[in-house]
Amino acid sequence: MLRDGAAALGVTLSEVQQASLLDYLALLSKWNGVYNLTAIREPRQMLIQHVLDSLAIVPHLAKTPIRHVLDVGSGGGLPGVVLAIARPDWQVTLNDIVHKKSAFQVQAKVALRLGNLSVVTGRVQTLRPGVEVAGLFDAIVSRAFAELSDFVSLAGPLLAPDGVLWAMKGVLPAQEIAALPDGWRVEEVVRLSVPQLDAERHLIAVRRAA
């Protein structure tokens, strides 16, 4: 299912990458009881709603030049861990305010040997380039983190001048788009088609207004 789903999404994964993603799911399932990382517990649904859902955004992010990605409100490492496995050429930073979730993220980094993954705990609006994080980010991603206006206000200061904020949403959030603060614009709205998932999924790309 992973191999076929990734192929349907246009994401090429080696056997090693596929194994790493399945190992990540096993870790997520193992530690879920301790850290309360996800309400989804059935392995097949975890694969669909977490891994394939996260992989679905990879081709869209890859259309822009990326070296550094920030995953805000990463929780159990989604989509950041999946991005780090699928794109080893990207440096991915996971951020969450909950220490037990950050502890799991560190566990995943070590167990999966992800040298391109970093973990930082704290409110995103308090992170300082060159201090808590290395610098500004080409792409900042959120998955069910906050409304668009809050996402932009809180994470926007960490975005590189030509960077893109990517918000993963379910039903198209028309009211959130209309409420974007001045200085920001929606560049693209993508309706995602996640294999085996019978639910609406959208990806909203937001840039600074010219």
ZIPEHU-V467859 format. One record per backbone hydrogen bond with DSSP energy under -1.0 kcal/mol. NH is the residue of the N-H (numbers start at 1). CO is the residue of the C=O. If there is no record, write none. Layout:
# ZIPEHU-V467859
((NH & CO) (NH & CO))
This chain:
# ZIPEHU-V467859
((5 & 1) (6 & 2) (7 & 3) (8 & 4) (9 & 5) (10 & 7) (11 & 6) (18 & 14) (19 & 15) (20 & 16) (21 & 17) (22 & 18) (23 & 19) (24 & 20) (25 & 21) (26 & 22) (27 & 23) (28 & 24) (29 & 25) (30 & 26) (31 & 27) (35 & 31) (36 & 32) (46 & 42) (47 & 43) (48 & 44) (49 & 45) (50 & 46) (51 & 46) (52 & 47) (53 & 48) (54 & 50) (55 & 51) (56 & 52) (57 & 54) (58 & 55) (61 & 57) (62 & 58) (63 & 60) (64 & 61) (69 & 91) (70 & 139) (71 & 93) (72 & 141) (74 & 95) (77 & 74) (78 & 74) (81 & 77) (83 & 79) (84 & 80) (85 & 81) (86 & 82) (87 & 83) (90 & 87) (91 & 67) (92 & 116) (93 & 69) (94 & 118) (95 & 71) (96 & 120) (102 & 98) (103 & 99) (104 & 100) (105 & 101) (106 & 102) (107 & 103) (108 & 104) (109 & 105) (110 & 106) (111 & 107) (112 & 108) (114 & 109) (115 & 113) (117 & 114) (118 & 92) (120 & 94) (122 & 96) (126 & 123) (127 & 124) (130 & 133) (131 & 128) (133 & 128) (137 & 158) (138 & 68) (139 & 68) (140 & 164) (141 & 70) (142 & 166) (144 & 168) (151 & 147) (152 & 148) (153 & 149) (154 & 150) (155 & 151) (156 & 152) (158 & 155) (159 & 156) (160 & 137) (163 & 160) (164 & 138) (165 & 206) (166 & 140) (167 & 204) (168 & 142) (169 & 202) (174 & 172) (177 & 173) (178 & 174) (179 & 175) (180 & 177) (184 & 181) (185 & 207) (187 & 205) (188 & 205) (190 & 203) (192 & 201) (197 & 194) (199 & 197) (202 & 169) (203 & 190) (204 & 167) (205 & 188) (206 & 165) (207 & 185) (209 & 183))
